[in-house]
Amino acid sequence: MAATLKLPVIFVCSINLYAQMTHKSVHIAIDDMAERAAGYGAPGVTFDGNDVEVVYEEVAKAVKHCRAGKGPYLVEGKTYRHYGHYIGDPCNYRPAGELEEWMKKDPVVLYEKKS
């Protein structure tokens, strides 16, 4: 509907690898959700959701697109959920070492290093 009516809507998809306790590979058949935008005649872009500057730049492009009256835009930032799905979640569905690897890519830490 948004594409048909050329509504200025930015759909934000934050992919953090898990839906509750299920890895995305179990319920999503494609690597990039932004590919789905093409089926609606809208642009979609996938980017590193842990890079603050990239997020800003890509969302700015989407805003410009929408303000120009070109319809909706889907942005997909790939990131990671550092905490469990609920308080006390033991996170035993995560492979060993996964959290530690993603903590090295923490957006706040990475941005502080750039400053």
N, C-alpha and C positions, 0 to 999 in steps of 0.2 A: 504494500500500500504506500509506504514512504517513497519508494522509487517511482511508482506510477504517478503519484501526486507531486513528485520532486520536492518533498519536504526537507527542510534543513535539519536533518537529524544525524547526529554522530553516535553510532553504536560502538560502545567500548566493550571489548572482550579481553578480560585478564585471565590468561591461561596459566594456572599455577600447578599443573600436572595431575591434580586430584579432584574428583567430585566425591565429596565425603571421604571415603576410604578406598575408592577405586581409581586406579591409574587411568589417565585419559586414553591410553591405547586400547583399553577394554571397551570403551563406548564411543569413541570417535575414530572413524575410518580414514581420516585425512590428517596430515601433519599440521596444516595451517587452516584455522577456522576462517580466516579472511578470504579464502578461496570461495566460500559460499556466497559472498557478496555478488560475484559475477552472475550467479543464477538469477539475481534480482535486478540486474542491469546497473549495479552500483559498484564503485571502486572499493577495494579492500586492501589493506596493507598489514603485514606482519613485521614486528620489530622486537628488539631486545627490551623488554619491559623493565629491566634492571638498570638501564642507562638513562638517567634523568634527562640528559640533553637530547637524546634521540626521541624519547617520549614527547618532549616539548616540541621538537621540530615536526614530528609526524602528526601530532594533534593540531598544530598550527596549520599544516597543509589541509587537514580535514575541515578546519574552521573556515579557511579561505574558500574551499570548494563549496561549502554550504552557504556561505554569505554571498557567493556569486550566483546563487539560485540554481545550482547544478544537481540538487537532490542530496540524498543520504550518502554516508561514507562509513565504512566499518574499519575500526582500528583494533588490532590485536597485539597486545603486549605479552610476551612470554616471560614469565617470572616463576616464583616458587613460594609456596606457603610454608613458612618456617615453623609454624605451630600446628598442632593437631586440629581436627575438625570441631572438637569440643574440649572444654576444660577437663583435664585428666586423661585425654586421649593418649594411649601409650605409643601410637604411631608405629605399631609393629607391622604395618603394611608397606613401610618404606624399606628399600634395600639398605644394607649396611653401608655407611659412608656417604649416602646421598645428601643428607642434610649438611654434613660437613663441607662437601663440595660446593653446594649452593650458598652456604654462608660466606664463602670466599667471593661471591658475586653480589653480596648485599648492596642494594642501591645506595644506601646512606654512606656506607664505608667507601664505596667506589667514588662517589661524588666528592666526599671529603678529601680523598687522595688527589683529585683533580684540582682542587682549590688551592 
